[in-house]
Structure formats: C-alpha cells, structure tokens
Amino acid sequence: MKAVPSARLVVARGPDAGAQAIIHEQVTTVGRSREAHLVLSDRSVSRHHFHVHATQAGAYVRVCDGAAALVVHDREVFEAEVGIGEPIVVGETVIVVAGVADDAPIPSVHNYHGTTVNLPALLSGQATDVRGLAAVFALNSAIGGAAGVTELELALDGWAKGQLGCDEAKIVTVNRTPPAAGDVEPVLEAREDGTGTTIFVPTHAAPTGWLAFTTSVPSDQVKDSLRRLLVIAAALCSSRFAQIVTLQKVQEESETYRRQAVGSARAFLGTSASAEEVVRMIPRLAVSDATVLLLGETGAGKSFVARLIHESGPRKTEPFRAINCAAIPENLIESELFGHARGAFTGAITSKAGAFEAAERGTLFLDEIGELPLASQAKLLHVLEAKQFERLGSTKPIPMQARILAATNRDLEEMIANGTFRQDLYFRISVITTTVPSLRERGEDVVLLAKEILGDFATSSGRRIKGFSPEALDAIRRYPWPGNVRELRNVIEHALVLGDGPVIEVSDFPVIVARAATGHPEVPRDAHATHIELPMNEERLQDMNRDAALRSCGGNKTRAAALLGIRRARLYPNKK
C-alpha cells in the first residue's frame, strides 16, 4: 500500500497570514479553538470549522457540523478534494495547500502583477461588519444623486477616501477585455512602486469596465473585508452607471418627442416685422419671472410662444405645465389648478396634486384664461398675491414656486367692462403683455411656415414629398387663414393624407383653401374637394374645416378634434 505523503497548510491571506501547519493522513482540525491544530484568529471562522487530512493529490477537507461552507474551486462546498497549490477560503482567510518540504515553494493565488482573487471567494464568509454596512449605505447615498459619469467618479472617490481611507478611486482601463454582465471576473491587485497597492475591481456597466482603488497598505496586509467592500461598491456603481445610461436615453427620446409635439424649428419662424418683434421679445421675457399675458387669435401660436419662453430661460430643465381653462368643467377647475385632498368632494377617493404643485419650479401656462369663471378668478388672484395655495379639502399651505404665463384670444378689457373678468386679476396677470400676430399679418411667413410644417409631417407620412406646386403655394398665399398656424397645419396634414403625388397640389387641399387659388365661386368636384354652393361666412368656414378634418381622419372624431385643436364635443351638430 502506497504511503500517503504529508502536506502543509499555509495561511496566504488574512489576520494570520504566514501561519502554517503540517497535515498527515490523520485528521487535523482548523478553527479558532485553542484545541485546533491550525488556530486562526479570524472571527468569521468557527471554533471548529473544518477537518483536513493529507491525500495522494494534496488534501481532503470536510466542514464541521454547524460551520459555514468553505470556498474551493470558486464554489461553496462542505467537503472536497484540494490539490497542491489550490486555495481554501474560510471566512476572511485564504489557506493554500503546499508541499511539506521546507524549501517547497508556497503556491500563489496571484497571477496578475501579484494577485488575483475570484469574486465568489471574496464574497464568501460572514459579512456582518457594521462599519462595512454603514459604508455601503454611505456609498449608495453618495452616488444616488450622480447624473453623469464624472459626477459618479467624484462621488466614488470622495467615499473611498472618507470611508475606507483609500488614497484614490477612479475609472480606469485595464489590459483585459472588459467584463460583460454575468461574467465572473477576478479582482486584480498590483503593487505600487512604494509599499502601496492598487486594487482593480470589475464592473461591467462602467465605461471601461474597471474601477481602481489605491491604498497605502501593502498587498499582504490588505484585508478581505476591504476587498469585499470594494466589490460591493463596484456592483452599486455598475447599477448606477446603467441607470445613468438609461436616463440619458430616456431624456433624448423625451426631447425628440417634445420637438415633434411643438415643432422641430424650436424658434418662432418668420421674417416679417411682427414675427421678428416676437423673436426679440422671447429672450427678454425668458430671463424674467414677471407674469406674461399673451394675446392673439386662436391658433396663432400663443402656446408655442409660451413654451419657447420657458425653454429659453433658467427654468428650462424644470416642468412645463399647460392648462386649457376653457376645456375644464367649471366644477373641476379649482381641483385641476390647486389639487384636492382625499374626501374633498364626492369621488375624491385619493389625494391629487394640481397644476400649480406639479409645475414645481418650472412654468405654469394658463391658456384661455378669459374662460375662467369669476369664483375661480378670485381664488387664482389670491394665490398669485399670497404666493401659496391649498389643496381643496386641506388647510395645509403649499408655496407657489412656478412662474405664471397666461394667454387669451378674448378682449379682457371689454370683459372687465361687462363684469365678466376681474380687473384686479387682469392687472396681476398682465405685468407684461405681448401680442402674437395672426398669420395674415405675417405676409410671406405663411410660405416659410408651410414648408417647415410639410417637412415635419413628411418624415412620418410614408410619402416622398418634394414640396408644393406653384398653384398650391399661390393658394396658401391667397387664403386668409382665419384659424392661423393651427389651421395651416391641419390643411397640410389633410393634403398629405389624401394626396398621392410627389408634390402637394391645389386639389389636395380642402375646397375652401383651393378656392383661394382660382378666385371662382365654385371649384369642380374631384376626389379631394367638396363642391360648395353657399356663400362663405365664418360659421360656414368653421363647418367646412370640421367636415374636412372628419373626412381626413376617416370619421374618427377624437383624431379630428386633435387635428383642429378643439374639444371633441365641438364636432357634434349645434356644438360651437
């Protein structure tokens, strides 16, 4: 029978680094007990943690009853064969099985500038250090507010210096393939020129895939509790990196949708004197917190100008909330503006924040403010004066932080004379008053806008459109556009939906616009026009616009209303 050779257990890392014990074929005990053959001071090790005896291949280990598992071959085990040169991880201690001869080299668990530790081995053991847990919470708090990679790196560096006593923490490039999600990459260590150590920790979501922590502690004195914290830090940072990337993508998509919603020009287009005056006013209004009242006809672009004022000023990163006062039932206006508490009225089963609260430090745009009933006008005036409001059914004051913009197409001074609009509210909202010009006042701007709108729609229409025919442009110039820019957009979308040629022709327009090019009282019937026999007045014009919108939308009233910029109810007969 072949004799079993002896072997050595050598503590390669941990509080008892350098300690050794000879093992034979007989069972040897390892643990914190004084009775153990290899006594460890590591408090994460049980008093009698595992038994070991020498074998032909090296050693055989078996965990004692009630003790935590060991890590061998990068996995947790309760018994296993361990070869010469292979590590055994128990708690925060790494033990290597070595040859018994005095001059036999101690196998290294290092293979990159001195050290490599596999993550499963590093994350094993009892992670019950309260200071370590506090450090993890501190890191989570530090990186939680980071909005970019640079901010995250600064937060990580400050945490490593303040909580762990490291000299530096940064994102680095390592001469290895960056780890992918799910990969098990080693923690790498490199001895510095002096006595310090740089620990490289993988994090797959980082721009380079690695974080580096530099400490003045020599590598043979670095504790696994520190390494464990660095691995946890890398995992938290990886998660935050992924969140930042996702957030940036969402913001980019949101910006794209926002541009589509308000027009890709992102400016008030036009070369007319009236348009240039609006362009000059916008930056001046943007830098002020004064309340602005925008006047102008329906569809002239008052809401667009309000958004440009918001986006051109210091509040552009804050919310922009628009409320159409004419579209809210009178009994719900105050709830929409100021919010309500649970149980404030029948049906208020939960609390709700109103527009003033949702706007936060941004801008609240009150469109069609002339439609507010007198009772709501009084409440609004009080809020604007007091700079605070209360939810319906609540007595808790909420500070008003939003900047207020308002708009109307009505003559408020005439309404004041008639007693339907409060004079004191008018003075409060009209600190600065500016008029958005109608389309018929802007001359050749209508052609510029038509081409810009066509470009916006063409990308999503599925048609290859080169532009307008000369006759179509002539019709656009001649038509008075009582619905202003909103009507222009609707007409062009109508032409894109019903036309089929490479250019927009007059016949693609609703008949009311097509008539403007001919000057004739009637236009021949065709696939895209409706014969008109009645004299054209404003009421008839509105009816024709509704009919054209309904036809272009296949009878879908919701889409037709959106196309016209009106409430759905106004599409029904006798609803104006």
ChimeraX attribute file (.defattr): number of C-alpha atoms within 10 A of each C-alpha:
attribute: neighborCount
match mode: 1-to-1
recipient: residues
	/A:1	3
	/A:2	5
	/A:3	8
	/A:4	14
	/A:5	16
	/A:6	20
	/A:7	24
	/A:8	24
	/A:9	26
	/A:10	23
	/A:11	24
	/A:12	23
	/A:13	22
	/A:14	24
	/A:15	19
	/A:16	17
	/A:17	16
	/A:18	13
	/A:19	16
	/A:20	19
	/A:21	16
	/A:22	18
	/A:23	24
	/A:24	17
	/A:25	17
	/A:26	11
	/A:27	15
	/A:28	18
	/A:29	23
	/A:30	26
	/A:31	25
	/A:32	20
	/A:33	17
	/A:34	12
	/A:35	12
	/A:36	17
	/A:37	18
	/A:38	20
	/A:39	19
	/A:40	24
	/A:41	15
	/A:42	17
	/A:43	14
	/A:44	20
	/A:45	22
	/A:46	20
	/A:47	21
	/A:48	20
	/A:49	25
	/A:50	25
	/A:51	19
	/A:52	23
	/A:53	20
	/A:54	26
	/A:55	20
	/A:56	15
	/A:57	13
	/A:58	22
	/A:59	25
	/A:60	18
	/A:61	23
	/A:62	19
	/A:63	20
	/A:64	19
	/A:65	10
	/A:66	9
	/A:67	15
	/A:68	21
	/A:69	21
	/A:70	25
	/A:71	24
	/A:72	21
	/A:73	17
	/A:74	17
	/A:75	13
	/A:76	16
	/A:77	15
	/A:78	16
	/A:79	18
	/A:80	18
	/A:81	16
	/A:82	21
	/A:83	17
	/A:84	18
	/A:85	17
	/A:86	18
	/A:87	26
	/A:88	23
	/A:89	25
	/A:90	26
	/A:91	26
	/A:92	23
	/A:93	26
	/A:94	22
	/A:95	24
	/A:96	24
	/A:97	27
	/A:98	25
	/A:99	21
	/A:100	18
	/A:101	10
	/A:102	8
	/A:103	7
	/A:104	10
	/A:105	11
	/A:106	19
	/A:107	16
	/A:108	15
	/A:109	19
	/A:110	13
	/A:111	11
	/A:112	13
	/A:113	11
	/A:114	13
	/A:115	18
	/A:116	19
	/A:117	19
	/A:118	16
	/A:119	18
	/A:120	17
	/A:121	26
	/A:122	24
	/A:123	19
	/A:124	21
	/A:125	21
	/A:126	14
	/A:127	15
	/A:128	10
	/A:129	11
	/A:130	9
	/A:131	10
	/A:132	17
	/A:133	13
	/A:134	12
	/A:135	19
	/A:136	19
	/A:137	11
	/A:138	15
	/A:139	21
	/A:140	18
	/A:141	13
	/A:142	17
	/A:143	21
	/A:144	15
	/A:145	12
	/A:146	18
	/A:147	16
	/A:148	16
	/A:149	17
	/A:150	12
	/A:151	14
	/A:152	22
	/A:153	18
	/A:154	16
	/A:155	21
	/A:156	26
	/A:157	19
	/A:158	19
	/A:159	24
	/A:160	24
	/A:161	16
	/A:162	13
	/A:163	15
	/A:164	16
	/A:165	14
	/A:166	19
	/A:167	16
	/A:168	16
	/A:169	23
	/A:170	18
	/A:171	22
	/A:172	16
	/A:173	14
	/A:174	16
	/A:175	6
	/A:176	8
	/A:177	11
	/A:178	19
	/A:179	18
	/A:180	13
	/A:181	10
	/A:182	7
	/A:183	11
	/A:184	12
	/A:185	19
	/A:186	19
	/A:187	21
	/A:188	22
	/A:189	23
	/A:190	18
	/A:191	19
	/A:192	15
	/A:193	7
	/A:194	8
	/A:195	11
	/A:196	16
	/A:197	22
	/A:198	22
	/A:199	22
	/A:200	27
	/A:201	27
	/A:202	28
	/A:203	28
	/A:204	23
	/A:205	22
	/A:206	22
	/A:207	15
	/A:208	16
	/A:209	21
	/A:210	25
	/A:211	26
	/A:212	22
	/A:213	24
	/A:214	22
	/A:215	22
	/A:216	16
	/A:217	16
	/A:218	14
	/A:219	20
	/A:220	14
	/A:221	12
	/A:222	18
	/A:223	15
	/A:224	22
	/A:225	20
	/A:226	13
	/A:227	20
	/A:228	21
	/A:229	20
	/A:230	23
	/A:231	21
	/A:232	17
	/A:233	22
	/A:234	24
	/A:235	18
	/A:236	17
	/A:237	25
	/A:238	22
	/A:239	15
	/A:240	23
	/A:241	23
	/A:242	14
	/A:243	16
	/A:244	17
	/A:245	15
	/A:246	12
	/A:247	14
	/A:248	14
	/A:249	12
	/A:250	12
	/A:251	12
	/A:252	12
	/A:253	12
	/A:254	12
	/A:255	12
	/A:256	12
	/A:257	13
	/A:258	12
	/A:259	14
	/A:260	14
	/A:261	10
	/A:262	16
	/A:263	16
	/A:264	15
	/A:265	13
	/A:266	15
	/A:267	14
	/A:268	18
	/A:269	16
	/A:270	19
	/A:271	15
	/A:272	14
	/A:273	12
	/A:274	16
	/A:275	20
	/A:276	14
	/A:277	15
	/A:278	18
	/A:279	18
	/A:280	11
	/A:281	13
	/A:282	21
	/A:283	16
	/A:284	12
	/A:285	20
	/A:286	21
	/A:287	14
	/A:288	13
	/A:289	15
	/A:290	16
	/A:291	18
	/A:292	24
	/A:293	25
	/A:294	24
	/A:295	22
	/A:296	18
	/A:297	18
	/A:298	19
	/A:299	23
	/A:300	24
	/A:301	22
	/A:302	25
	/A:303	22
	/A:304	17
	/A:305	20
	/A:306	27
	/A:307	22
	/A:308	21
	/A:309	24
	/A:310	27
	/A:311	20
	/A:312	17
	/A:313	17
	/A:314	14
	/A:315	19
	/A:316	17
	/A:317	11
	/A:318	15
	/A:319	16
	/A:320	22
	/A:321	19
	/A:322	18
	/A:323	19
	/A:324	17
	/A:325	22
	/A:326	17
	/A:327	13
	/A:328	14
	/A:329	10
	/A:330	15
	/A:331	10
	/A:332	10
	/A:333	20
	/A:334	21
	/A:335	21
	/A:336	20
	/A:337	23
	/A:338	23
	/A:339	24
	/A:340	22
	/A:341	19
	/A:342	16
	/A:343	14
	/A:344	17
	/A:345	12
	/A:346	7
	/A:347	8
	/A:348	14
	/A:349	11
	/A:350	10
	/A:351	15
	/A:352	18
	/A:353	16
	/A:354	19
	/A:355	23
	/A:356	28
	/A:357	23
	/A:358	19
	/A:359	22
	/A:360	18
	/A:361	18
	/A:362	21
	/A:363	28
	/A:364	27
	/A:365	27
	/A:366	24
	/A:367	23
	/A:368	22
	/A:369	24
	/A:370	23
	/A:371	19
	/A:372	20
	/A:373	17
	/A:374	14
	/A:375	11
	/A:376	15
	/A:377	21
	/A:378	15
	/A:379	14
	/A:380	18
	/A:381	18
	/A:382	14
	/A:383	17
	/A:384	16
	/A:385	10
	/A:386	11
	/A:387	14
	/A:388	17
	/A:389	23
	/A:390	19
	/A:391	24
	/A:392	22
	/A:393	16
	/A:394	14
	/A:395	10
	/A:396	11
	/A:397	11
	/A:398	14
	/A:399	15
	/A:400	18
	/A:401	16
	/A:402	24
	/A:403	21
	/A:404	21
	/A:405	26
	/A:406	25
	/A:407	27
	/A:408	21
	/A:409	19
	/A:410	16
	/A:411	12
	/A:412	18
	/A:413	14
	/A:414	11
	/A:415	14
	/A:416	14
	/A:417	11
	/A:418	10
	/A:419	11
	/A:420	17
	/A:421	23
	/A:422	21
	/A:423	14
	/A:424	12
	/A:425	17
	/A:426	18
	/A:427	11
	/A:428	16
	/A:429	21
	/A:430	17
	/A:431	11
	/A:432	14
	/A:433	13
	/A:434	18
	/A:435	18
	/A:436	20
	/A:437	19
	/A:438	21
	/A:439	25
	/A:440	18
	/A:441	15
	/A:442	17
	/A:443	15
	/A:444	15
	/A:445	17
	/A:446	24
	/A:447	17
	/A:448	13
	/A:449	19
	/A:450	20
	/A:451	14
	/A:452	17
	/A:453	20
	/A:454	21
	/A:455	15
	/A:456	17
	/A:457	18
	/A:458	18
	/A:459	11
	/A:460	8
	/A:461	13
	/A:462	10
	/A:463	16
	/A:464	12
	/A:465	18
	/A:466	13
	/A:467	17
	/A:468	19
	/A:469	14
	/A:470	13
	/A:471	16
	/A:472	22
	/A:473	19
	/A:474	17
	/A:475	22
	/A:476	24
	/A:477	18
	/A:478	17
	/A:479	16
	/A:480	15
	/A:481	19
	/A:482	19
	/A:483	21
	/A:484	20
	/A:485	21
	/A:486	18
	/A:487	20
	/A:488	22
	/A:489	22
	/A:490	24
	/A:491	24
	/A:492	20
	/A:493	22
	/A:494	22
	/A:495	22
	/A:496	24
	/A:497	15
	/A:498	18
	/A:499	19
	/A:500	14
	/A:501	13
	/A:502	13
	/A:503	19
	/A:504	24
	/A:505	21
	/A:506	27
	/A:507	22
	/A:508	26
	/A:509	26
	/A:510	25
	/A:511	23
	/A:512	22
	/A:513	23
	/A:514	25
	/A:515	22
	/A:516	20
	/A:517	18
	/A:518	15
	/A:519	11
	/A:520	9
	/A:521	12
	/A:522	16
	/A:523	19
	/A:524	11
	/A:525	12
	/A:526	11
	/A:527	9
	/A:528	18
	/A:529	20
	/A:530	17
	/A:531	12
	/A:532	16
	/A:533	9
	/A:534	9
	/A:535	8
	/A:536	13
	/A:537	9
	/A:538	9
	/A:539	9
	/A:540	13
	/A:541	15
	/A:542	15
	/A:543	15
	/A:544	18
	/A:545	21
	/A:546	21
	/A:547	17
	/A:548	25
	/A:549	26
	/A:550	21
	/A:551	17
	/A:552	23
	/A:553	18
	/A:554	11
	/A:555	13
	/A:556	12
	/A:557	20
	/A:558	15
	/A:559	16
	/A:560	25
	/A:561	19
	/A:562	13
	/A:563	21
	/A:564	23
	/A:565	15
	/A:566	15
	/A:567	16
	/A:568	15
	/A:569	13
	/A:570	13
	/A:571	20
	/A:572	10
	/A:573	8
	/A:574	7
	/A:575	9
	/A:576	12
